[in-house]
């Protein structure tokens, strides 16, 4: 019952938006190039599915996201762990990483286009830069937040750094790493769309940009909705994977 209630409450705003959309397109003089009718968007969606255009765009964008996200996940977890476990590494790396993190991802795109062109390389690098920092920061927070008593016990048992990481630091940091990976995946999806909007000849972002030049607002809306739905699915997939890896966290939340 509680889950059903939560779903119904979550649908209130989307339903109100649809009602407002229907009212504006049927009872005002709003041009279809600004806001098309719901039926027109549905028809365009059907045509895009039948032609295979939407699936092709999604495939291109998803491959880019997975490639860039895989790199940023590995780098983010490794560097976050290193900084969290080593004060020396923290003093050396954190000032530079903190400064770099303040630069908006959109500011990197012009420079990356100059360096890498508008091919796949620039988009992958954009994704890596965008998603690396949420993963690294959350991993560092989880590692450095490990209770000192646990670390002292590991020293008493004379565990080496490798065993200490897997038996002490990692179990405590997993919820933080999960948060970082979820944030990083969401940022990856947003970053690839932004990169494709600016410099690309394929992908969901490129389709949005091209539709804008043709004043096809129905295509733009479809792409926006698909981007949002894919983002939710990605978030759920990461949550399911980590729920399987950390069953004790679910039990702790239920007790809480």
Buried (B, 14 or more C-beta within 10 A) or exposed (E): EEEEEEEEEEEEEEEEEEEEBEEBBEEEEBEEEEBBBBEBBEEBBEBBEEEEEBEBBBBBBBBBBBBBBBBBBEBBBEBBBBBBBBEEBBEEBBEEBEEEBEEEBEEBBEEBBEEBEBEBEBBBBBBBBBBBBBBBBBBBBBBBEBEEEBBEBBEEEEBEEEEBBEBBBBBBBBBBBBBBBBBBBBBBBBBBBBBBBBBBEBBBBBBBBBBBEEEBBBBBBBBEEBBEEBBEEBBEEBEEEBEEEBEEBEEEEEEE
